[in-house]
């Protein structure tokens, strides 16, 4: 994947899909490498302890399988979009506010709306949390 490469920080990051597509056609495991968490102050938790992470790799596991059958076993698109929206709102409230951040936030909020709309429609049809269409 190379969609993220736009600046020197992203140029160093490699995103790799490390599993095969599932029943819905999408993959569930992504690995990001090319960074070192050793100098990242956010590695410390609220008690000042180091979070147990790989020093050079982040793994993102998406929900894999119907929740009714396998439980919640990964993150969702909605959760990742909420994180990015929170960060952009914070930048907009601080010294890095700009038009581009505002536009990106608007599009993320639009994506959140459409994902919620899809979920509500699936709930109304009684198929949310299943592989049924």
N, C-alpha and C positions, 0 to 999 in steps of 0.2 A: 504494500500500500504506500502511495506517495502523495495522497491528497493533502496531507498536513504540512508538506515541505514548502515553507515560505520565508524562513529567516534562519539565521545561524543556529539558534537553539533547536528548531525543528529539523534542520538539516542533519543534526547528529542523532535524532531519534529514528529508530526503525520499528515499525509496527508490523507484526507478523501474525497471520491467522494460523493457529496451530491445531485446528481440528477440522473435521469434515462437516459440510452442511447437514443440519438435522431435518426433521420431518417438514418443517416450514420453508426449507431452502436456505436458511441462514446459519452461519457458524456461531459458536457459543464461547470460544476461547481466543483471546487476543493477547499477545505479549508485546510490551514496549521495552526496548533496550536502547542503549546508547547514552545513558545518563548515569550519574553516581549520586546516591542519596546521602553520601557521607557528609557533605557540607550543607545539607538542607535542614534548617532549624526546625522545620515542622515535623521532623522525625521524632521529636520529643513529645510525649503525651502530656496531659494536664498535670501529671505528677512528676514530670521531669525525667521519666524513663524512656529509653529508646524503644520505639515500636519495632517489633520483629518483622523485618522485610528483607527481601534480597537487596543487596547493596547496589545492584545494577539492572534490575529487571522488575517491571510491574506486570502482573497478570490480571486481566479483566475477564471474569467469568459471568456470562449472561445466563439468565433463567434458561434451564434446559429441561424441557418437558412440561406437561400440564401440571399446574400447581395442585389441583385436586388429587393427582396421582403421586407426584414426587415432592410436594411441598415447595417452599421458596428456597431455591438452591443457587441463585445468582442475582446479579443486578438487572435492572430493566432499563430500557431507553429512557423512560420517564425519570428514573433516579439520576442517571448521568446528565440529562438535560437540566434537572433541578440544580445540580451542582454547578454547572456552567452558568446558568441563569443567576444563581446567587453570587458567583464571582463577578460577573459583569455588572450586576446591580451595585456591588460593593465598589467596583472601579468607578462607576458612574456617580457614586456618592463621595468620591475622594478626588485626589488631584489628577487622576487619569481619565476623567470624563471626556468623551468625544463623540462625535456624530457616528463614527463607525461602530463603536461599542453599543450605542443606542439602537442602531439598525440591527446589529447582530442579536441583541437582546430581544428586540421585537420579533425577529424570525424564530428564535428559540421558543418564545412564548407562543407563537403561532403553531410551531411543531408540537408543543405540549398540548395545545387546544385540540389539534387533530388526533393525537394519540388518545386523549381522554374521550373524544367523540367516538372513536373506534371502539374503545373499551365499553362505553355506555351502550352502544348499539349491540355489541356482543352480549352484554348482560341482559338486555331486553329480549334478545333471541334465545337466551339460556345456554349459550355456548362459550361464555367467557371461562378461561381456565381449562379449556379442552382443545383438542386438535380438530374439532368440528368447525366447519365454515359457517 
